[in-house]
C-alpha cells in the first residue's frame, strides 16, 4: 500500500484538474492520494467522490504557506485529516486574499511590459482559488514569449529578489499556522524542509514537538538531504512522508505522479495519530 501525499490541482497552482489527477493516480498504482492545494480544501470533496469510483483512498489535506519570521524565510506545512476543518478556513481566506491581491498587482505590472490582456490571463486562473505566477506565464507562452512555464521569463519577472514584476505576499507566521492546524485536529507535517532552507526550523519545531512528521521523499531532496532528515526524524519518532509535489507541467522539475511516495507504515501512523487527536 503506497500513497502520494503531496499533489496540486487547478484549484491552486497545478495544471491538471482533480478529476485527471485521481484518474491517473489509479493508473500509477497508488492506493492513497492526498490533494494538498495551497491554502484551500476546495478539491477535497470532489477527490473523495472520484477516489471511491476509482478505488483510490483520498487523504484530506491542505498545504499551508507560512513565514519563518525569525529567519525571514517561507515555509510550507502539510495538514492531513483535519477533524474541524472550519478552524482552518480563516487562515486559508487570509492567505488567498493576499495572494490574489499580489497576483492582480503582478498582472498590472506585466501588462505594462507585454501586450497580454487581463482577460487572457484570467483564462488560466478562473478555476483556481487565487492567482499564481504560472497563470501569467502560461498566457505569455501563448503569445510566444517563452516555451516553458518555469523558464527564463519566470525568473526575470517573478524572482522574489530580482523579479521585475514580483509582488510580495504576506503569509501567517509558522507558529500561528501550526497552532491552528493542531486546533483543527490535523496531523502536521513539515513539507520539503530543504527547499526553503528550513533545516534549522525543522530542528527547532522538532525540539518543541510542534510537528508530527516531515516530508523526506521529495523531488528536490538530495540523498544527503534525505539522510539528514531521516536522522532527525528517527530520533524524534516523526512520521516520514513522501510526495511528488505534483503540479503537472506547472513546475521547474520533472516529477511524475507517484515517483515520490509514502510507505504503508507511515500512512498507517497518520491515521493512527489522527484517531488520537
Secondary structure, 3 states (H helix, E strand, C coil): CCEEEEECCCCCCCCCCHHHHHHHHHHCCCCEEEECCECCCCCHHHHHHHHHHHCCEEEEEEEEEEEECCCCEEEEEEEECCCCCHHHHHHHHHHHHHHHHHHHHHHHHHHHHCCCCHHHHHHHHCCCCCCCHHHHHHHHHHCCCCCCCCCHHHHHHHCCCCCCCCCCCCCEEHHHHHHHHHHCCCEEEECCCCCCCCHHHHHHHHHCCCCCEEEEECCCCCHHHHHHHHHHHHHHCCEEEECCCECCCCCCCCCCCCCCCECHHHHHHHHHHHHHC
